Amino acid sequence: MLALSRKKNEALVINNNVEITVLEIKGEQVKLGISAPKEVPIYRKEVYVQIQDSNKESMNLDGLEALQNLLG
């Protein structure tokens, strides 16, 4: 993991097309602004994990149903 220090209004660039800027710092909370192309998905990690878990669950259920259909 790369750890960087940034101050308010400072930014970093990822992959030449994603820019993350520190907008505000209040106590232990940091507000970030993200500029990226529309085709680049951006999720909070907790939402991303929920999506991944849901996808895994869906694949498992679909596979089970397909197997049950095959076996009659």
N, CA, C and O atoms as CSV, one atom per row, in Angstrom:
chain,resi,resn,atom,element,x,y,z
A,1,MET,N,N,0.847,-1.174,0.000
A,1,MET,CA,C,0.000,0.000,0.000
A,1,MET,C,C,0.892,1.237,0.000
A,1,MET,O,O,1.867,1.312,0.748
A,2,LEU,N,N,0.558,2.177,-0.823
A,2,LEU,CA,C,1.243,3.456,-0.865
A,2,LEU,C,C,0.532,4.413,0.080
A,2,LEU,O,O,-0.678,4.602,-0.039
A,3,ALA,N,N,1.258,5.025,1.018
A,3,ALA,CA,C,0.677,5.987,1.948
A,3,ALA,C,C,1.209,7.371,1.594
A,3,ALA,O,O,2.421,7.577,1.523
A,4,LEU,N,N,0.301,8.318,1.373
A,4,LEU,CA,C,0.672,9.673,1.002
A,4,LEU,C,C,0.067,10.668,1.972
A,4,LEU,O,O,-1.010,10.436,2.523
A,5,SER,N,N,0.755,11.764,2.178
A,5,SER,CA,C,0.210,12.870,2.968
A,5,SER,C,C,-0.231,13.958,2.000
A,5,SER,O,O,0.507,14.311,1.080
A,6,ARG,N,N,-1.422,14.484,2.202
A,6,ARG,CA,C,-1.953,15.564,1.371
A,6,ARG,C,C,-2.602,16.591,2.282
A,6,ARG,O,O,-3.123,16.244,3.342
A,7,LYS,N,N,-2.574,17.829,1.883
A,7,LYS,CA,C,-3.251,18.903,2.597
A,7,LYS,C,C,-4.480,19.313,1.798
A,7,LYS,O,O,-4.667,18.879,0.661
A,8,LYS,N,N,-5.319,20.155,2.404
A,8,LYS,CA,C,-6.513,20.643,1.720
A,8,LYS,C,C,-6.127,21.249,0.367
A,8,LYS,O,O,-5.147,21.984,0.251
A,9,ASN,N,N,-6.925,20.918,-0.648
A,9,ASN,CA,C,-6.760,21.367,-2.039
A,9,ASN,C,C,-5.587,20.716,-2.767
A,9,ASN,O,O,-5.309,21.073,-3.911
A,10,GLU,N,N,-4.898,19.779,-2.139
A,10,GLU,CA,C,-3.857,19.025,-2.838
A,10,GLU,C,C,-4.491,17.771,-3.432
A,10,GLU,O,O,-5.514,17.287,-2.948
A,11,ALA,N,N,-3.871,17.257,-4.481
A,11,ALA,CA,C,-4.471,16.138,-5.212
A,11,ALA,C,C,-3.429,15.078,-5.528
A,11,ALA,O,O,-2.230,15.269,-5.325
A,12,LEU,N,N,-3.921,13.967,-6.027
A,12,LEU,CA,C,-3.060,12.943,-6.604
A,12,LEU,C,C,-3.748,12.409,-7.847
A,12,LEU,O,O,-4.969,12.492,-7.984
A,13,VAL,N,N,-2.950,11.862,-8.748
A,13,VAL,CA,C,-3.472,11.360,-10.025
A,13,VAL,C,C,-3.179,9.871,-10.117
A,13,VAL,O,O,-2.079,9.420,-9.797
A,14,ILE,N,N,-4.181,9.110,-10.560
A,14,ILE,CA,C,-4.050,7.667,-10.740
A,14,ILE,C,C,-4.312,7.337,-12.200
A,14,ILE,O,O,-5.338,7.730,-12.755
A,15,ASN,N,N,-3.399,6.625,-12.814
A,15,ASN,CA,C,-3.568,6.109,-14.176
A,15,ASN,C,C,-3.852,7.210,-15.212
A,15,ASN,O,O,-4.566,6.966,-16.185
A,16,ASN,N,N,-3.318,8.380,-15.018
A,16,ASN,CA,C,-3.434,9.504,-15.955
A,16,ASN,C,C,-4.841,10.052,-16.154
A,16,ASN,O,O,-5.002,11.071,-16.826
A,17,ASN,N,N,-5.864,9.416,-15.595
A,17,ASN,CA,C,-7.220,9.905,-15.859
A,17,ASN,C,C,-8.134,9.957,-14.633
A,17,ASN,O,O,-9.322,10.255,-14.761
A,18,VAL,N,N,-7.597,9.674,-13.462
A,18,VAL,CA,C,-8.376,9.765,-12.227
A,18,VAL,C,C,-7.637,10.717,-11.283
A,18,VAL,O,O,-6.470,10.499,-10.959
A,19,GLU,N,N,-8.323,11.765,-10.851
A,19,GLU,CA,C,-7.723,12.729,-9.932
A,19,GLU,C,C,-8.522,12.764,-8.637
A,19,GLU,O,O,-9.744,12.910,-8.652
A,20,ILE,N,N,-7.820,12.628,-7.516
A,20,ILE,CA,C,-8.448,12.662,-6.202
A,20,ILE,C,C,-7.915,13.891,-5.469
A,20,ILE,O,O,-6.705,14.054,-5.309
A,21,THR,N,N,-8.834,14.754,-5.024
A,21,THR,CA,C,-8.463,16.003,-4.366
A,21,THR,C,C,-9.026,16.036,-2.952
A,21,THR,O,O,-10.175,15.656,-2.727
A,22,VAL,N,N,-8.222,16.486,-2.010
A,22,VAL,CA,C,-8.688,16.682,-0.634
A,22,VAL,C,C,-9.474,17.993,-0.616
A,22,VAL,O,O,-8.907,19.065,-0.827
A,23,LEU,N,N,-10.775,17.903,-0.364
A,23,LEU,CA,C,-11.633,19.079,-0.378
A,23,LEU,C,C,-11.745,19.737,0.990
A,23,LEU,O,O,-11.792,20.962,1.100
A,24,GLU,N,N,-11.788,18.907,2.035
A,24,GLU,CA,C,-12.039,19.442,3.377
A,24,GLU,C,C,-11.528,18.456,4.415
A,24,GLU,O,O,-11.576,17.242,4.214
A,25,ILE,N,N,-11.044,18.986,5.515
A,25,ILE,CA,C,-10.608,18.159,6.635
A,25,ILE,C,C,-11.261,18.717,7.891
A,25,ILE,O,O,-11.054,19.877,8.248
A,26,LYS,N,N,-12.057,17.875,8.562
A,26,LYS,CA,C,-12.715,18.271,9.819
A,26,LYS,C,C,-12.463,17.171,10.845
A,26,LYS,O,O,-13.039,16.087,10.750
A,27,GLY,N,N,-11.620,17.441,11.807
A,27,GLY,CA,C,-11.318,16.432,12.822
A,27,GLY,C,C,-10.737,15.193,12.168
A,27,GLY,O,O,-9.697,15.249,11.512
A,28,GLU,N,N,-11.426,14.069,12.357
A,28,GLU,CA,C,-10.953,12.809,11.782
A,28,GLU,C,C,-11.628,12.471,10.461
A,28,GLU,O,O,-11.444,11.372,9.937
A,29,GLN,N,N,-12.396,13.386,9.921
A,29,GLN,CA,C,-13.097,13.142,8.665
A,29,GLN,C,C,-12.457,13.946,7.539
A,29,GLN,O,O,-12.151,15.129,7.691
A,30,VAL,N,N,-12.262,13.276,6.411
A,30,VAL,CA,C,-11.678,13.911,5.230
A,30,VAL,C,C,-12.676,13.811,4.087
A,30,VAL,O,O,-13.190,12.727,3.810
A,31,LYS,N,N,-12.954,14.920,3.421
A,31,LYS,CA,C,-13.852,14.918,2.264
A,31,LYS,C,C,-12.983,14.937,1.007
A,31,LYS,O,O,-12.130,15.809,0.842
A,32,LEU,N,N,-13.211,13.962,0.124
A,32,LEU,CA,C,-12.438,13.824,-1.102
A,32,LEU,C,C,-13.310,14.116,-2.315
A,32,LEU,O,O,-14.500,13.802,-2.323
A,33,GLY,N,N,-12.719,14.712,-3.326
A,33,GLY,CA,C,-13.373,14.883,-4.619
A,33,GLY,C,C,-12.669,13.984,-5.618
A,33,GLY,O,O,-11.440,13.923,-5.639
A,34,ILE,N,N,-13.431,13.291,-6.440
A,34,ILE,CA,C,-12.848,12.369,-7.411
A,34,ILE,C,C,-13.310,12.756,-8.808
A,34,ILE,O,O,-14.509,12.820,-9.080
A,35,SER,N,N,-12.355,13.010,-9.685
A,35,SER,CA,C,-12.645,13.280,-11.097
A,35,SER,C,C,-12.151,12.090,-11.900
A,35,SER,O,O,-10.968,11.750,-11.871
A,36,ALA,N,N,-13.079,11.460,-12.621
A,36,ALA,CA,C,-12.734,10.279,-13.407
A,36,ALA,C,C,-13.681,10.176,-14.595
A,36,ALA,O,O,-14.777,10.737,-14.561
A,37,PRO,N,N,-13.274,9.465,-15.645
A,37,PRO,CA,C,-14.183,9.243,-16.767
A,37,PRO,C,C,-15.437,8.499,-16.290
A,37,PRO,O,O,-15.393,7.744,-15.319
A,38,LYS,N,N,-16.549,8.726,-16.988
A,38,LYS,CA,C,-17.824,8.107,-16.596
A,38,LYS,C,C,-17.754,6.582,-16.587
A,38,LYS,O,O,-18.456,5.935,-15.809
A,39,GLU,N,N,-16.915,6.005,-17.442
A,39,GLU,CA,C,-16.848,4.537,-17.515
A,39,GLU,C,C,-16.038,3.919,-16.373
A,39,GLU,O,O,-15.962,2.695,-16.268
A,40,VAL,N,N,-15.438,4.741,-15.522
A,40,VAL,CA,C,-14.682,4.229,-14.377
A,40,VAL,C,C,-15.617,4.159,-13.170
A,40,VAL,O,O,-16.053,5.195,-12.669
A,41,PRO,N,N,-15.928,2.948,-12.698
A,41,PRO,CA,C,-16.813,2.839,-11.538
A,41,PRO,C,C,-16.074,3.251,-10.265
A,41,PRO,O,O,-14.904,2.919,-10.076
A,42,ILE,N,N,-16.777,3.976,-9.401
A,42,ILE,CA,C,-16.207,4.410,-8.127
A,42,ILE,C,C,-17.212,4.049,-7.037
A,42,ILE,O,O,-18.369,4.469,-7.079
A,43,TYR,N,N,-16.752,3.261,-6.055
A,43,TYR,CA,C,-17.617,2.818,-4.967
A,43,TYR,C,C,-16.929,3.049,-3.630
A,43,TYR,O,O,-15.703,2.987,-3.541
A,44,ARG,N,N,-17.713,3.314,-2.594
A,44,ARG,CA,C,-17.175,3.233,-1.235
A,44,ARG,C,C,-16.886,1.751,-1.001
A,44,ARG,O,O,-17.616,0.895,-1.501
A,45,LYS,N,N,-15.839,1.442,-0.253
A,45,LYS,CA,C,-15.430,0.046,-0.108
A,45,LYS,C,C,-16.538,-0.832,0.465
A,45,LYS,O,O,-16.718,-1.964,0.016
A,46,GLU,N,N,-17.292,-0.325,1.459
A,46,GLU,CA,C,-18.332,-1.162,2.062
A,46,GLU,C,C,-19.423,-1.509,1.050
A,46,GLU,O,O,-19.994,-2.598,1.112
A,47,VAL,N,N,-19.716,-0.607,0.127
A,47,VAL,CA,C,-20.698,-0.873,-0.927
A,47,VAL,C,C,-20.116,-1.874,-1.924
A,47,VAL,O,O,-20.812,-2.789,-2.362
A,48,TYR,N,N,-18.853,-1.705,-2.282
A,48,TYR,CA,C,-18.182,-2.611,-3.208
A,48,TYR,C,C,-18.190,-4.046,-2.670
A,48,TYR,O,O,-18.454,-4.992,-3.412
A,49,VAL,N,N,-17.899,-4.197,-1.378
A,49,VAL,CA,C,-17.897,-5.528,-0.764
A,49,VAL,C,C,-19.295,-6.143,-0.812
A,49,VAL,O,O,-19.431,-7.334,-1.090
A,50,GLN,N,N,-20.334,-5.350,-0.547
A,50,GLN,CA,C,-21.709,-5.856,-0.621
A,50,GLN,C,C,-22.046,-6.318,-2.035
A,50,GLN,O,O,-22.681,-7.358,-2.212
A,51,ILE,N,N,-21.633,-5.568,-3.027
A,51,ILE,CA,C,-21.887,-5.942,-4.424
A,51,ILE,C,C,-21.183,-7.255,-4.747
A,51,ILE,O,O,-21.769,-8.148,-5.358
A,52,GLN,N,N,-19.918,-7.368,-4.332
A,52,GLN,CA,C,-19.169,-8.602,-4.596
A,52,GLN,C,C,-19.824,-9.800,-3.915
A,52,GLN,O,O,-19.958,-10.863,-4.522
A,53,ASP,N,N,-20.234,-9.631,-2.651
A,53,ASP,CA,C,-20.884,-10.728,-1.925
A,53,ASP,C,C,-22.194,-11.126,-2.603
A,53,ASP,O,O,-22.501,-12.313,-2.722
A,54,SER,N,N,-22.956,-10.143,-3.042
A,54,SER,CA,C,-24.223,-10.410,-3.713
A,54,SER,C,C,-23.993,-11.160,-5.026
A,54,SER,O,O,-24.735,-12.084,-5.358
A,55,ASN,N,N,-22.966,-10.757,-5.763
A,55,ASN,CA,C,-22.646,-11.435,-7.017
A,55,ASN,C,C,-22.236,-12.880,-6.780
A,55,ASN,O,O,-22.640,-13.773,-7.525
A,56,LYS,N,N,-21.436,-13.112,-5.745
A,56,LYS,CA,C,-21.008,-14.482,-5.428
A,56,LYS,C,C,-22.214,-15.337,-5.050
A,56,LYS,O,O,-22.342,-16.480,-5.490
A,57,GLU,N,N,-23.090,-14.771,-4.235
A,57,GLU,CA,C,-24.294,-15.491,-3.809
A,57,GLU,C,C,-25.174,-15.815,-5.007
A,57,GLU,O,O,-25.705,-16.920,-5.110
A,58,SER,N,N,-25.326,-14.873,-5.895
A,58,SER,CA,C,-26.145,-15.070,-7.092
A,58,SER,C,C,-25.569,-16.171,-7.971
A,58,SER,O,O,-26.308,-17.003,-8.497
A,59,MET,N,N,-24.262,-16.175,-8.130
A,59,MET,CA,C,-23.619,-17.209,-8.950
A,59,MET,C,C,-23.823,-18.583,-8.334
A,59,MET,O,O,-24.077,-19.553,-9.047
A,60,ASN,N,N,-23.713,-18.670,-7.019
A,60,ASN,CA,C,-23.900,-19.952,-6.337
A,60,ASN,C,C,-25.331,-20.445,-6.492
A,60,ASN,O,O,-25.551,-21.632,-6.730
A,61,LEU,N,N,-26.309,-19.550,-6.360
A,61,LEU,CA,C,-27.712,-19.946,-6.497
A,61,LEU,C,C,-28.023,-20.350,-7.933
A,61,LEU,O,O,-28.721,-21.338,-8.157
A,62,ASP,N,N,-27.515,-19.599,-8.907
A,62,ASP,CA,C,-27.755,-19.927,-10.314
A,62,ASP,C,C,-27.147,-21.281,-10.660
A,62,ASP,O,O,-27.755,-22.074,-11.380
A,63,GLY,N,N,-25.953,-21.542,-10.151
A,63,GLY,CA,C,-25.297,-22.819,-10.409
A,63,GLY,C,C,-26.060,-23.978,-9.803
A,63,GLY,O,O,-26.162,-25.044,-10.411
A,64,LEU,N,N,-26.597,-23.780,-8.611
A,64,LEU,CA,C,-27.369,-24.819,-7.934
A,64,LEU,C,C,-28.652,-25.100,-8.698
A,64,LEU,O,O,-29.027,-26.259,-8.881
A,65,GLU,N,N,-29.331,-24.044,-9.147
A,65,GLU,CA,C,-30.566,-24.229,-9.915
A,65,GLU,C,C,-30.289,-24.946,-11.232
A,65,GLU,O,O,-31.060,-25.817,-11.635
A,66,ALA,N,N,-29.213,-24.596,-11.894
A,66,ALA,CA,C,-28.863,-25.244,-13.161
A,66,ALA,C,C,-28.592,-26.723,-12.933
A,66,ALA,O,O,-29.017,-27.563,-13.726
A,67,LEU,N,N,-27.893,-27.044,-11.862
A,67,LEU,CA,C,-27.612,-28.444,-11.539
A,67,LEU,C,C,-28.897,-29.194,-11.230
A,67,LEU,O,O,-29.069,-30.331,-11.670
A,68,GLN,N,N,-29.801,-28.579,-10.482
A,68,GLN,CA,C,-31.069,-29.220,-10.169
A,68,GLN,C,C,-31.887,-29.454,-11.444
A,68,GLN,O,O,-32.521,-30.500,-11.583
A,69,ASN,N,N,-31.881,-28.510,-12.357
A,69,ASN,CA,C,-32.595,-28.669,-13.627
A,69,ASN,C,C,-32.000,-29.789,-14.461
A,69,ASN,O,O,-32.729,-30.534,-15.116
A,70,LEU,N,N,-30.698,-29.911,-14.441
A,70,LEU,CA,C,-30.019,-30.965,-15.183
A,70,LEU,C,C,-30.372,-32.351,-14.635
A,70,LEU,O,O,-30.570,-33.303,-15.389
A,71,LEU,N,N,-30.445,-32.439,-13.305
A,71,LEU,CA,C,-30.735,-33.714,-12.678
A,71,LEU,C,C,-32.215,-34.058,-12.675
A,71,LEU,O,O,-32.602,-35.195,-12.403
A,72,GLY,N,N,-33.045,-33.052,-12.985
A,72,GLY,CA,C,-34.483,-33.279,-13.115
A,72,GLY,C,C,-35.143,-33.252,-11.818
A,72,GLY,O,O,-36.359,-33.426,-11.741
